[in-house]
Amino acid sequence: MKIKSPQPFAFLFRKSGISGKRSFLLFSCVLFLIIFIVSIMTYTISARQINRSAIEQQLIIASETMRLRLATVINGELALVLKMADTPIVQQYFQNPSDADLESAADKEFTSFRQHFKDKIVFWVNDVDKIFYSIESPPYVVNPLDPESYWYNMTLYHTLEYNFNINYNPDLQQINLWVNVPVFTNEEDGGKKPIGMLGTGVNLTGFSNSLHLDFDKNIALYLFNNLNEITTAADYDLIANKVLLTDHLGDAGAEIIRIAHEQSDSEIRSFIYDGSMYVVGYIPQLDWYLTAASKLPPNFIAVDAVMNIVFFGMLLLILAIFIVFNIFVAGSNSAIEKQNRQLLEANKKAAAASEAKSNFLAKMSHEIRTPMNAIIGMSELILREDISVTVSDNALNVKQAGTNLLSIINDILDFSKIESGNMEILSEEYRLASLLHDVINIIRMYLDEKAILLNINISDSLPNRLRGDEAHIRQVLLNLLSNAAKYTKKGSVTFSVWGEEEKEKDKDKIILVFQVADTGIGIKEEDMGRLFGEFTQFDSHVNKNVEGTGLGLAITKKLCQALGGDVSVSSVYGEGSVFTASFPQIVIDCTPLGELDDYTFKHNEGEKIGMRFTAPGVRLLIVDDIATNLNVAKGLLSLYQMDITTAISGREAIGLIKQNRYDLVFMDHMMPEMDGIEAVEAIRALGDSRGNSYFQTLPIIALTANAVTGMKEMFLSKGFNDYLFKPIEISKLDGLMDKWIPPEKRINVEKQTSSERKRETTDIKVDRIDTARGLSMTGGTEAGYRKVLAAFRKDALDRLSLFEHDPSEQELSLFTTNVHAIKSAAGTIGAASVSQEAAELEAAGKAGDLALIAERLPHFHHDLKELAEQIGAGLNRVETVEINSEGAGEISAQYSVLFTELAEALKQEDIGLIHRILAELEKKPLEAKTKETISSISNAVLMTEFEEAIREIETLTDKTNSRRSNT
């Protein structure tokens, strides 16, 4: 008996009586049907990819054609306009438009250039008579104050080379792109002065029409500017109404804008949204962006006819071969082997595509950094402008969001570099003090809204000059400190730094140890092993509001290891964590770091702030050769209501101290003739006929801008009792007052909370001065800040003659003292650039570098003079507004109550109330004569002549009542 070999699926057909051959044929058909379905699916996927590639190529060609054509037109016209603006005849005519000969010559010049511009409009405007001339149209006068003339002001006063603007003429249905070029003349000081402008108009209508005719009618082309307004399109209404790309294309427009601001200049990117493909590019000549869009065809059939013929022809051929092969070669597994080969090839292609995609995404992520930095930078510039609270809040949110996003991107890219082995470790010289200052200042800003304490413990024996990778050390420290700040809601963060010897005891190396301890939520024991893993965050239900990628500690770990060290952690859940990072560094100079400034920092919402007492019985002397610094110190100390005397030299201070009894003296370090150290030595050497030790025990505090290592010890050894760095920080000043004012001379006052105190602002606007910083640095009152600005201006003008010529070797010491004074005063009022210039000249003076002084002194002299003039103009503008807002010598009704209360306080001799009312009146926008009266009242109070002060108020009140009755 023979046993037949079983046929595949034969059992399905035996019961139905179907023969073996037919069953095998049916099985082959079923198998082919499966293959057919798979092939169709594969074809559909391939067709979709091919269709997208084809459409993408068409869009790229269209967008590149648009960019190249427009760039060619713009470059040609721009070159001619720039050449025309540089013509001597045109420049001479713009300076003397009334000269008939020059006008005739200029007309000929414009006519000759007109031939090169073909049918385009040529126009010109000089800044003398401001008449708009054009060969094609009658002239008219341009009004710079008219908002429609923004193009004139922008070109003349805000353009160094050229600019573009676009408009739409609905009558002619024409888009015009205007190329505007300013015309300059050279000044004696080497600068350039704008004297007019000229330009030409490019008709974009024909350009746009030709583009749309050249390509598939399904392709839509758009140009848009930095304001996201559509500037070129087939629909002219979009241009005429300045329609935003987002309003026209919706979410697709928003994605286009995002990509446009992220990609590089030469890059073209594509994406698919809602059944359409978009490509995005950039036109650097115009600083415009372009996009081309097209609907995608159906995915089930390829747009390439050849591919369709080949595919379906092969499918039919496979069908025929498959049937014949299965009929005559039963049981063959060749079809299965073929499928295996196809699957293997498909897997290889899929792996290659995945790798290509990963490389592409990595490259794109890297390109995000540049536009993100621009977004953050522009947000910062907006915040520095005079803007509304709403705009300020929005800009601050944009900046914060941009910073957070950039931090996440940086984490991802840094981790990618570390994983790929592309992270470069540098070995460069740096100063440890500077690194620590930067890190602490950054984390203090981060903690500004946190109710936690920041403690700093830094070993003063550490060497300052080291060699290593400063940037990556800073990254490690910021990662650890920001992590501690993020997970600490209350309590403190403690940052400690010390050094340890190398195991080999190499004198040229030191192990730097950084420790960050916090009182945050801590880490569970079971999570410690995964702490330094990638993309790891714990207790998500507790930390759901904490931002980050979970890469910070992983990056920190790998960076420490790359630097030759490591990082460790210990933690108690619910109590806090301690992270310790250490790595070796090369010592360049063994000079110790010294004692850094006190960085203990606390900011609690609703915390008591401001002074805690007044001291009207205390006599205080301030000595400084800069009037600005004197006014600053007086303004900062005004809240204490003390009897303050000022002196402008060491000799004058000695005379005053001999004649009077002071409780406290603030003495500037660097002064001409007799500096602070010499003055203190002379004071300590004085004898007292009454036999007491007043001159030896008088508290004298050094005022200095030299915040370097060893200054504290030097001042204390020279007879000073304490020291205070400039610019003066109010918190440190309050600490000194609390330390040196005797308790018996204090009068406790109610302190304001941070939620109750209203921040003072100023209407004074001066170019190159951060008035907000100056206001805070001078006591926080506008009245005090004005006094400081006026004093600085006078002092700067008085010293200008000293900077008109290069100093000789004999004059170098006096020169250095003077620029030191300007450095300190300019920093106090918020003029950072001038302060920096003065600091560089001071350093050159100390080094005896006469060549560097000769190189930089003219620029410093010019900037200082210009700053003084701008301060004068700014003060005059504010004063004019105030005088116009009040009557001459008249008390407005809203302030009369204050004068009445002041008179009553004078009668009661309530010193605290008197000073508070006077301080409030000084802030008010009163007329100049009224301010003079307030100054006289203040002087009378200072001399305890209360009756004289009351008479001043009565005189002012009578004068006001008399004027009101006459009107």
Backbone hydrogen bonds, N-H to C=O, Kabsch-Sander energy under -0.5 kcal/mol:
donor,donor_aa,acceptor,acceptor_aa,energy
4,K,2,K,-0.6
10,A,7,Q,-2.1
12,L,9,F,-1.5
13,F,10,A,-1.6
14,R,10,A,-1.3
15,K,11,F,-0.6
17,G,14,R,-1.3
18,I,13,F,-1.8
23,S,19,S,-2.4
24,F,20,G,-2.4
25,L,21,K,-2.3
26,L,22,R,-2.8
27,F,23,S,-2.6
28,S,24,F,-2.3
29,C,25,L,-2.3
30,V,26,L,-2.5
31,L,27,F,-2.5
32,F,28,S,-2.9
33,L,29,C,-2.6
34,I,30,V,-2.0
35,I,31,L,-2.3
36,F,32,F,-3.2
37,I,33,L,-2.5
38,V,34,I,-2.4
39,S,35,I,-2.8
40,I,36,F,-2.7
41,M,37,I,-2.4
42,T,38,V,-2.8
43,Y,39,S,-3.3
44,T,40,I,-2.9
45,I,41,M,-2.5
46,S,42,T,-2.8
47,A,43,Y,-3.7
48,R,44,T,-2.5
49,Q,45,I,-2.2
50,I,46,S,-3.1
51,N,47,A,-3.3
52,R,48,R,-2.5
53,S,49,Q,-2.5
54,A,50,I,-3.0
55,I,51,N,-2.9
56,E,52,R,-2.9
57,Q,53,S,-2.5
58,Q,54,A,-2.3
59,L,55,I,-2.7
60,I,56,E,-2.7
61,I,57,Q,-2.7
62,A,58,Q,-2.5
63,S,59,L,-2.9
64,E,60,I,-3.0
65,T,61,I,-2.5
66,M,62,A,-2.4
67,R,63,S,-2.7
68,L,64,E,-2.9
69,R,65,T,-2.6
70,L,66,M,-2.5
71,A,67,R,-2.7
72,T,68,L,-2.4
73,V,69,R,-2.3
74,I,70,L,-2.9
75,N,71,A,-2.9
76,G,72,T,-2.0
77,E,73,V,-2.4
78,L,74,I,-3.1
79,A,75,N,-2.1
80,L,76,G,-1.6
81,V,77,E,-2.4
82,L,78,L,-2.7
83,K,79,A,-2.0
84,M,80,L,-2.4
85,A,81,V,-2.4
86,D,82,L,-1.2
87,T,84,M,-1.3
91,Q,87,T,-2.1
92,Q,88,P,-2.9
93,Y,89,I,-2.4
94,F,90,V,-2.4
95,Q,91,Q,-1.3
96,N,92,Q,-1.5
99,D,96,N,-1.5
100,A,98,S,-0.6
103,E,99,D,-2.3
104,S,100,A,-2.5
105,A,101,D,-2.6
106,A,102,L,-2.7
107,D,103,E,-2.5
108,K,104,S,-2.0
109,E,105,A,-2.2
110,F,106,A,-3.1
111,T,107,D,-2.7
112,S,108,K,-2.6
113,F,109,E,-2.2
114,R,110,F,-2.0
115,Q,111,T,-1.0
116,H,112,S,-0.5
116,H,113,F,-1.1
117,F,113,F,-1.1
118,K,115,Q,-0.7
120,K,117,F,-2.0
121,I,201,G,-0.6
123,F,199,G,-2.2
124,W,133,Y,-2.1
125,V,197,M,-3.2
126,N,131,I,-0.6
127,D,195,I,-2.8
130,K,126,N,-1.0
132,F,140,Y,-4.3
133,Y,124,W,-2.9
133,Y,131,I,-0.6
134,S,137,S,-0.7
135,I,122,V,-1.2
140,Y,132,F,-1.3
142,V,130,K,-3.3
146,D,143,N,-1.7
149,S,146,D,-2.4
150,Y,147,P,-1.3
152,Y,149,S,-1.2
153,N,149,S,-1.5
154,M,150,Y,-2.8
155,T,151,W,-1.8
156,L,152,Y,-2.5
157,Y,153,N,-2.3
158,H,154,M,-1.3
159,T,155,T,-0.6
163,N,180,N,-2.2
165,N,178,W,-1.6
167,N,176,N,-2.1
169,N,174,Q,-3.1
173,Q,169,N,-1.2
174,Q,169,N,-1.8
176,N,167,N,-2.7
176,N,174,Q,-0.5
177,L,202,V,-3.1
178,W,165,N,-3.5
178,W,176,N,-0.6
179,V,200,T,-3.0
180,N,163,N,-2.6
180,N,178,W,-0.7
181,V,198,L,-2.6
183,V,196,G,-3.2
184,F,182,P,-0.5
185,T,193,K,-2.0
187,E,191,G,-3.0
190,G,187,E,-1.7
193,K,185,T,-2.7
195,I,183,V,-3.2
196,G,183,V,-0.9
197,M,125,V,-3.2
198,L,181,V,-2.1
199,G,123,F,-2.2
200,T,179,V,-1.4
201,G,121,I,-1.6
202,V,177,L,-3.4
203,N,201,G,-0.5
204,L,175,I,-2.4
204,L,202,V,-0.8
205,T,175,I,-0.9
207,F,203,N,-0.7
208,S,204,L,-2.9
209,N,205,T,-2.7
210,S,206,G,-2.7
211,L,207,F,-1.6
212,H,208,S,-2.1
213,L,209,N,-1.7
214,D,210,S,-1.6
215,F,211,L,-0.9
219,I,216,D,-2.1
220,A,218,N,-0.5
220,A,293,A,-2.8
222,Y,291,T,-2.6
223,L,232,T,-2.0
224,F,289,Y,-2.6
225,N,229,E,-1.7
228,N,225,N,-1.9
230,I,243,V,-2.6
231,T,223,L,-3.2
232,T,223,L,-1.4
236,Y,234,A,-0.8
238,L,235,D,-1.1
239,I,235,D,-0.6
239,I,236,Y,-0.6
240,A,236,Y,-2.7
241,N,237,D,-2.3
242,K,239,I,-1.3
243,V,238,L,-2.4
245,L,228,N,-2.6
248,H,244,L,-1.7
249,L,245,L,-3.0
250,G,246,T,-1.6
252,A,249,L,-1.2
254,A,250,G,-1.7
255,E,251,D,-2.1
256,I,252,A,-2.3
257,I,253,G,-2.4
258,R,254,A,-2.2
259,I,255,E,-2.4
260,A,256,I,-2.7
261,H,257,I,-2.0
262,E,258,R,-0.7
262,E,259,I,-0.9
263,Q,259,I,-2.3
267,E,264,S,-0.8
269,R,280,V,-1.9
271,F,278,Y,-2.3
273,Y,276,S,-2.8
276,S,273,Y,-1.4
277,M,294,S,-2.8
278,Y,271,F,-2.9
279,V,292,A,-2.1
280,V,269,R,-3.1
281,G,290,L,-2.7
283,I,288,W,-3.1
286,L,283,I,-1.1
287,D,283,I,-1.4
288,W,283,I,-1.6
289,Y,224,F,-3.2
290,L,281,G,-1.7
291,T,222,Y,-2.4
292,A,279,V,-1.6
293,A,220,A,-2.4
294,S,277,M,-1.9
296,L,275,G,-2.5
301,I,298,P,-0.7
305,A,303,V,-0.8
308,N,304,D,-1.6
309,I,305,A,-2.4
310,V,306,V,-2.6
311,F,307,M,-2.8
312,F,308,N,-2.6
313,G,309,I,-2.3
314,M,310,V,-2.4
315,L,311,F,-2.3
316,L,312,F,-2.3
317,L,313,G,-2.2
318,I,314,M,-2.7
319,L,315,L,-1.9
320,A,316,L,-2.4
321,I,317,L,-2.8
322,F,318,I,-3.0
323,I,319,L,-2.4
324,V,320,A,-2.4
325,F,321,I,-3.0
326,N,322,F,-2.6
327,I,323,I,-2.1
328,F,324,V,-2.5
329,V,325,F,-2.3
332,S,329,V,-1.3
337,E,333,N,-2.2
338,K,334,S,-2.3
339,Q,335,A,-2.1
340,N,336,I,-2.2
341,R,337,E,-2.2
342,Q,338,K,-2.4
343,L,339,Q,-2.8
344,L,340,N,-2.4
345,E,341,R,-2.3
346,A,342,Q,-2.4
347,N,343,L,-2.3
348,K,344,L,-2.1
349,K,345,E,-2.3
350,A,346,A,-2.5
351,A,347,N,-2.5
352,A,348,K,-2.5
353,A,349,K,-2.7
354,S,350,A,-2.3
355,E,351,A,-2.3
356,A,352,A,-2.4
357,K,353,A,-2.3
358,S,354,S,-2.3
359,N,355,E,-2.4
360,F,356,A,-2.4
361,L,357,K,-2.8
362,A,358,S,-2.3
363,K,359,N,-2.1
364,M,360,F,-2.6
365,S,361,L,-2.6
366,H,362,A,-1.8
367,E,363,K,-1.7
368,I,364,M,-0.9
368,I,365,S,-0.8
369,R,366,H,-1.2
372,M,368,I,-2.1
373,N,369,R,-2.5
374,A,370,T,-1.8
375,I,371,P,-2.5
376,I,372,M,-2.4
377,G,373,N,-2.6
378,M,374,A,-2.9
379,S,375,I,-2.1
380,E,376,I,-1.9
381,L,377,G,-2.0
382,I,378,M,-2.3
383,L,379,S,-2.1
384,R,380,E,-1.1
385,E,381,L,-0.5
385,E,382,I,-1.3
387,I,385,E,-1.4
392,S,388,S,-2.5
393,D,389,V,-2.7
394,N,390,T,-2.5
395,A,391,V,-2.9
396,L,392,S,-2.5
397,N,393,D,-2.3
398,V,394,N,-2.4
399,K,395,A,-2.7
400,Q,396,L,-2.6
401,A,397,N,-2.8
402,G,398,V,-2.8
403,T,399,K,-2.7
404,N,400,Q,-2.5
405,L,401,A,-2.7
406,L,402,G,-2.8
407,S,403,T,-2.3
408,I,404,N,-2.1
409,I,405,L,-2.7
410,N,406,L,-2.9
411,D,407,S,-2.2
412,I,408,I,-2.4
413,L,409,I,-2.8
414,D,410,N,-2.9
415,F,411,D,-2.5
416,S,412,I,-2.2
417,K,413,L,-2.7
418,I,414,D,-2.6
419,E,415,F,-2.8
420,S,416,S,-2.1
421,G,417,K,-0.8
421,G,418,I,-0.8
422,N,417,K,-2.2
423,M,417,K,-0.8
425,I,423,M,-0.5
426,L,424,E,-0.6
428,E,468,G,-2.3
430,Y,466,L,-2.8
432,L,430,Y,-0.6
432,L,464,N,-3.5
435,L,431,R,-1.9
436,L,432,L,-2.7
437,H,433,A,-2.5
438,D,434,S,-2.3
439,V,435,L,-2.3
440,I,436,L,-2.5
441,N,437,H,-2.6
442,I,438,D,-2.3
443,I,439,V,-2.3
444,R,440,I,-2.2
445,M,441,N,-1.7
446,Y,442,I,-1.8
447,L,443,I,-1.7
448,D,445,M,-1.2
449,E,446,Y,-0.6
450,K,447,L,-2.1
452,I,450,K,-1.1
453,L,491,G,-2.3
454,L,601,F,-2.6
455,N,453,L,-0.6
455,N,493,V,-2.6
457,N,495,F,-2.9
459,S,497,V,-2.3
462,L,459,S,-1.0
464,N,591,T,-1.8
465,R,589,D,-0.6
466,L,430,Y,-2.6
466,L,464,N,-0.7
467,R,586,I,-2.5
468,G,428,E,-2.5
470,E,468,G,-1.1
473,I,469,D,-2.0
474,R,470,E,-2.6
475,Q,471,A,-1.8
476,V,472,H,-2.2
477,L,473,I,-2.5
478,L,474,R,-2.7
479,N,475,Q,-2.2
480,L,476,V,-2.2
481,L,477,L,-2.8
482,S,478,L,-2.7
483,N,479,N,-1.9
484,A,480,L,-2.1
485,A,481,L,-2.4
486,K,482,S,-2.5
487,Y,483,N,-1.8
488,T,485,A,-0.9
489,K,487,Y,-0.5
491,G,451,A,-0.7
492,S,490,K,-0.6
493,V,453,L,-3.0
494,T,517,A,-3.3
495,F,455,N,-3.1
496,S,494,T,-0.6
496,S,515,Q,-2.8
497,V,457,N,-2.4
498,W,513,V,-2.0
500,E,511,I,-2.1
505,K,502,E,-1.5
507,K,505,K,-0.6
509,K,506,D,-1.7
510,I,585,Q,-2.2
511,I,500,E,-3.0
512,L,510,I,-0.8
512,L,583,F,-2.1
513,V,498,W,-2.8
514,F,581,A,-3.1
515,Q,496,S,-2.8
516,V,579,F,-2.7
517,A,494,T,-2.6
517,A,515,Q,-0.5
518,D,577,S,-2.5
519,T,492,S,-1.4
521,I,487,Y,-1.5
527,D,524,K,-1.0
528,M,524,K,-0.7
528,M,525,E,-0.9
530,R,527,D,-1.0
531,L,528,M,-1.2
533,G,530,R,-1.6
536,T,533,G,-0.8
536,T,550,G,-1.9
537,Q,535,F,-0.5
542,V,539,D,-1.0
543,N,539,D,-2.8
546,V,543,N,-1.7
547,E,545,N,-0.5
555,I,551,L,-2.9
556,T,552,G,-2.3
557,K,553,L,-2.6
558,K,554,A,-2.1
559,L,555,I,-2.8
560,C,556,T,-2.6
561,Q,557,K,-2.0
562,A,558,K,-2.3
563,L,559,L,-2.0
564,G,561,Q,-1.2
565,G,560,C,-3.2
566,D,582,S,-1.8
568,S,580,T,-2.5
570,S,578,V,-2.1
572,V,576,G,-2.2
574,G,521,I,-3.4
575,E,572,V,-2.5
576,G,572,V,-1.9
577,S,518,D,-0.6
578,V,570,S,-2.7
579,F,516,V,-2.6
580,T,568,S,-2.5
581,A,514,F,-2.8
582,S,566,D,-2.2
583,F,512,L,-1.5
585,Q,510,I,-2.4
586,I,467,R,-2.0
587,V,508,D,-2.8
588,I,465,R,-2.2
588,I,586,I,-0.5
589,D,465,R,-1.5
593,L,462,L,-3.5
594,G,460,D,-2.3
596,L,594,G,-0.7
599,Y,597,D,-0.6
601,F,454,L,-1.8
603,H,452,I,-0.7
607,E,604,N,-2.2
609,I,752,Q,-2.3
614,T,747,I,-2.7
615,A,640,Y,-3.4
618,V,615,A,-1.9
620,L,618,V,-0.5
620,L,643,D,-2.7
621,L,664,L,-2.2
622,I,645,T,-2.6
623,V,666,F,-3.0
624,D,622,I,-0.5
624,D,647,A,-2.3
627,A,625,D,-0.6
630,L,626,I,-1.9
631,N,627,A,-2.5
632,V,628,T,-2.3
633,A,629,N,-2.6
634,K,630,L,-2.6
635,G,631,N,-2.6
636,L,632,V,-2.7
637,L,633,A,-1.8
638,S,634,K,-0.8
638,S,635,G,-0.6
640,Y,637,L,-1.4
641,Q,638,S,-1.6
642,M,637,L,-0.6
643,D,618,V,-2.6
644,I,642,M,-1.0
645,T,620,L,-2.9
647,A,622,I,-2.3
650,G,674,M,-0.7
653,A,649,S,-1.8
654,I,650,G,-2.1
655,G,651,R,-2.0
656,L,652,E,-2.3
657,I,653,A,-2.6
658,K,654,I,-1.9
659,Q,655,G,-1.5
660,N,656,L,-1.9
662,Y,660,N,-0.6
663,D,619,R,-2.9
664,L,619,R,-1.2
665,V,699,P,-1.9
666,F,621,L,-2.9
667,M,665,V,-0.6
667,M,701,I,-3.0
668,D,623,V,-1.9
669,H,703,L,-2.0
671,M,669,H,-0.7
674,M,672,P,-2.7
676,G,669,H,-3.1
679,A,675,D,-2.1
680,V,676,G,-2.4
681,E,677,I,-2.2
682,A,678,E,-2.0
683,I,679,A,-2.2
684,R,680,V,-2.8
685,A,681,E,-1.2
686,L,683,I,-1.2
691,G,688,D,-1.8
697,T,693,S,-2.0
698,L,694,Y,-1.6
701,I,665,V,-3.3
702,A,722,D,-2.6
703,L,667,M,-3.0
704,T,702,A,-0.5
704,T,724,L,-2.0
707,A,705,A,-1.3
708,V,706,N,-1.7
711,M,708,V,-1.6
714,M,710,G,-2.0
715,F,711,M,-2.6
716,L,712,K,-2.3
717,S,713,E,-2.0
718,K,714,M,-1.0
718,K,715,F,-0.6
719,G,716,L,-1.0
720,F,715,F,-2.1
721,N,700,I,-3.1
722,D,700,I,-1.1
724,L,702,A,-2.7
726,K,704,T,-2.4
733,L,729,E,-2.3
734,D,730,I,-2.9
735,G,731,S,-1.7
736,L,732,K,-2.0
737,M,733,L,-2.3
738,D,734,D,-2.3
739,K,735,G,-1.4
740,W,736,L,-2.4
741,I,737,M,-2.1
745,K,742,P,-1.5
746,R,743,P,-1.5
747,I,614,T,-2.8
749,V,612,R,-1.5
752,Q,609,I,-0.5
754,S,607,E,-1.1
756,E,753,T,-1.0
757,R,753,T,-2.0
769,I,766,V,-1.6
770,D,830,G,-2.4
771,T,769,I,-1.4
774,G,770,D,-2.5
775,L,771,T,-2.6
776,S,772,A,-1.8
777,M,773,R,-2.4
778,T,774,G,-1.0
778,T,775,L,-0.6
779,G,776,S,-0.8
780,G,775,L,-2.5
785,Y,781,T,-2.1
786,R,782,E,-2.5
787,K,783,A,-1.8
788,V,784,G,-2.2
789,L,785,Y,-2.7
790,A,786,R,-2.9
791,A,787,K,-2.6
792,F,788,V,-2.8
793,R,789,L,-2.6
794,K,790,A,-2.2
795,D,791,A,-2.5
796,A,792,F,-3.0
797,L,793,R,-2.5
798,D,794,K,-2.3
799,R,795,D,-1.7
800,L,796,A,-1.0
801,S,797,L,-0.5
802,L,799,R,-1.3
803,F,799,R,-0.6
803,F,800,L,-1.6
804,E,801,S,-1.0
812,L,808,S,-0.6
812,L,809,E,-0.6
815,F,811,E,-2.6
816,T,812,L,-2.6
817,T,813,S,-2.0
818,N,814,L,-2.1
819,V,815,F,-2.4
820,H,816,T,-2.0
821,A,817,T,-1.9
822,I,818,N,-2.0
823,K,819,V,-2.5
824,S,820,H,-2.1
825,A,821,A,-2.3
826,A,822,I,-3.0
827,G,823,K,-1.9
828,T,824,S,-1.6
829,I,825,A,-1.8
830,G,826,A,-0.7
831,A,826,A,-2.4
832,A,830,G,-1.5
835,S,831,A,-2.1
836,Q,832,A,-2.4
837,E,833,S,-2.1
838,A,834,V,-2.5
839,A,835,S,-2.2
840,E,836,Q,-2.1
841,L,837,E,-2.1
842,E,838,A,-2.6
843,A,839,A,-2.4
844,A,840,E,-2.1
845,G,841,L,-2.5
846,K,842,E,-2.6
847,A,843,A,-1.8
848,G,844,A,-0.7
848,G,845,G,-0.7
849,D,844,A,-2.6
850,L,848,G,-1.5
853,I,849,D,-1.7
854,A,850,L,-2.5
855,E,851,A,-1.6
856,R,852,L,-2.1
857,L,853,I,-2.7
860,F,856,R,-2.0
861,H,857,L,-3.0
862,H,858,P,-2.4
863,D,859,H,-2.5
864,L,860,F,-2.8
865,K,861,H,-2.2
866,E,862,H,-2.6
867,L,863,D,-2.5
868,A,864,L,-2.3
869,E,865,K,-2.2
870,Q,866,E,-2.5
871,I,867,L,-2.4
872,G,868,A,-2.2
873,A,869,E,-2.4
874,G,870,Q,-2.7
875,L,871,I,-2.7
876,N,872,G,-2.2
877,R,873,A,-2.2
878,V,874,G,-1.9
879,E,875,L,-2.4
880,T,876,N,-2.5
881,V,877,R,-2.0
882,E,878,V,-2.1
883,I,879,E,-2.6
884,N,880,T,-2.3
885,S,881,V,-1.1
886,E,882,E,-0.6
886,E,883,I,-0.9
889,G,887,G,-0.7
890,E,887,G,-1.3
892,S,890,E,-0.6
895,Y,892,S,-1.6
896,S,892,S,-1.1
897,V,893,A,-0.6
899,F,895,Y,-1.5
900,T,896,S,-2.2
901,E,897,V,-2.6
902,L,898,L,-2.4
903,A,899,F,-2.2
904,E,900,T,-2.1
905,A,901,E,-2.3
906,L,902,L,-2.2
907,K,903,A,-2.0
908,Q,904,E,-1.9
909,E,905,A,-0.8
910,D,905,A,-2.2
911,I,909,E,-1.2
914,I,910,D,-2.5
915,H,911,I,-2.4
916,R,912,G,-1.9
917,I,913,L,-2.4
918,L,914,I,-2.5
919,A,915,H,-2.4
920,E,916,R,-1.9
921,L,917,I,-2.5
922,E,918,L,-2.2
923,K,919,A,-0.7
923,K,920,E,-0.6
924,K,920,E,-0.6
924,K,921,L,-1.0
926,L,924,K,-2.1
931,K,927,E,-2.2
932,E,928,A,-2.0
933,T,929,K,-1.9
934,I,930,T,-2.2
935,S,931,K,-2.3
936,S,932,E,-2.2
937,I,933,T,-2.4
938,S,934,I,-2.5
939,N,935,S,-2.2
940,A,936,S,-2.3
941,V,937,I,-2.5
942,L,938,S,-2.4
943,M,939,N,-1.6
944,T,941,V,-1.8
945,E,940,A,-3.2
946,F,944,T,-1.2
949,A,945,E,-1.6
950,I,946,F,-2.2
951,R,947,E,-2.1
952,E,948,E,-1.8
953,I,949,A,-1.7
954,E,950,I,-2.4
955,T,951,R,-2.5
956,L,952,E,-2.1
957,T,953,I,-2.6
958,D,954,E,-2.7
959,K,955,T,-2.2
960,T,956,L,-1.9
961,N,957,T,-2.6
962,S,958,D,-2.3
963,R,959,K,-1.9
964,R,960,T,-2.1
965,S,961,N,-2.1
966,N,962,S,-1.7
967,T,963,R,-1.6
